[in-house]
Amino acid sequence: MCSLSLLLQAAVCFSVLCWHRAPASDNLNLTTAVNIKWSSINFKTILEWQPEPTNYSYTVEVSGKKSDWKKKCIYTMSTECDVTDLLDNPKDTYHARIISTIQVNDDITEEFPFSVSPPFVPYEETIIGKPGIEQYKLYTENDTLQVTIVDPLTPYRFPNNSLQSIRDIFKDDLRYTVYFWKASSTGKKSATTQSNELVIRVDKGESYCFYVQATIMSRKLNRESQESEAHCTTNEGREYDYTVFIAVIIAVFVIIVIIIALSVMLCKRKKANKEEKAKENMPLNDV
Ligand SMILES: *[C@@H]1O[C@H](CO)[C@@H](O)[C@H](O)[C@H]1NC(C)=O
């Protein structure tokens, strides 16, 4: 008896809820978003979804475990939304709602249908972009290759408004690995550093090529960054001197050609001037 009444109550409750929800979502027949994806690199984060809206628009809401729902891209006809500035705590877990909306005079109410995104933790999931190489040099006096790495920047800012790098966010959780190989072979070796400087022992008289990758030690997935550009050292800088030598020769040649051309032009001008003067003077002489 008791359970029956409970069941009845539940049924009534359910029907009331359904009826209550019906006007906006069912009557308007709005499509809800599918395939919601977080697309994030160096903490710049864009939500993407489908399908293109036809007779409606989307509004995005984002909240973390420690923050309230915040709106972005209100009444957008697009299927993506840059939500970077709503994810202000990199370690928080965020969810997004993609609400299918029709622009009305009142505020958006909860009656519009929406889909919920998968969770997103920027600290664990944002892709780390290519590290930069500030400089590198092969020192022949002690046979070392020295590489200085630049941290990629994020959209997060310090109170003084300068941009934070991934180092400012990951701190000791960040490592850089330099993968290097002799230009004459393919056997790859690697060396890892906690800082942004690496000094590698190399064989005498060899040229080396290398690229750099960052690793986030605490991550289980997406641990490695994108690979930096590859660079190669030249053999004891001889190629460099050679190019400078050629450049100087070409420059000298060009200057000589210009001087000759100028002097020829000036000579011709002078001649022409003289002839003209001579012509001008002739009639006077005649009178
Ligand atoms: C801003 O503040 C950060 C941390 O306090 C500091 O590392 C950085 O050098 C400052 N930038 C400027 C331009 O003052």
The ligand as an SDF file (V2000), in Angstrom:
LIG
                    3D

 14 14  0  0  0  0  0  0  0  0999 V2000
   55.2690   40.6750  -13.4940 C   0  0  0  0  0  0  0  0  0  0  0  0
   55.2480   39.8740  -12.3230 O   0  0  0  0  0  0  0  0  0  0  0  0
   55.8970   38.6260  -12.4550 C   0  0  0  0  0  0  0  0  0  0  0  0
   55.7100   37.8330  -11.1710 C   0  0  0  0  0  0  0  0  0  0  0  0
   55.5300   38.6230  -10.0630 O   0  0  0  0  0  0  0  0  0  0  0  0
   57.3720   38.8280  -12.7790 C   0  0  0  0  0  0  0  0  0  0  0  0
   58.0410   37.5940  -12.9220 O   0  0  0  0  0  0  0  0  0  0  0  0
   57.4760   39.6250  -14.0760 C   0  0  0  0  0  0  0  0  0  0  0  0
   58.8210   39.8960  -14.3830 O   0  0  0  0  0  0  0  0  0  0  0  0
   56.6800   40.9220  -13.9840 C   0  0  0  0  0  0  0  0  0  0  0  0
   56.6910   41.5440  -15.2950 N   0  0  0  0  0  0  0  0  0  0  0  0
   56.8990   42.8410  -15.5060 C   0  0  0  0  0  0  0  0  0  0  0  0
   56.8680   43.3320  -16.9000 C   0  0  0  0  0  0  0  0  0  0  0  0
   57.1250   43.6200  -14.5800 O   0  0  0  0  0  0  0  0  0  0  0  0
  1  2  1  0
  1 10  1  0
  2  3  1  0
  3  4  1  0
  3  6  1  0
  4  5  1  0
  6  7  1  0
  6  8  1  0
  8  9  1  0
  8 10  1  0
 10 11  1  0
 11 12  1  0
 12 13  1  0
 12 14  2  0
M  END
$$$$
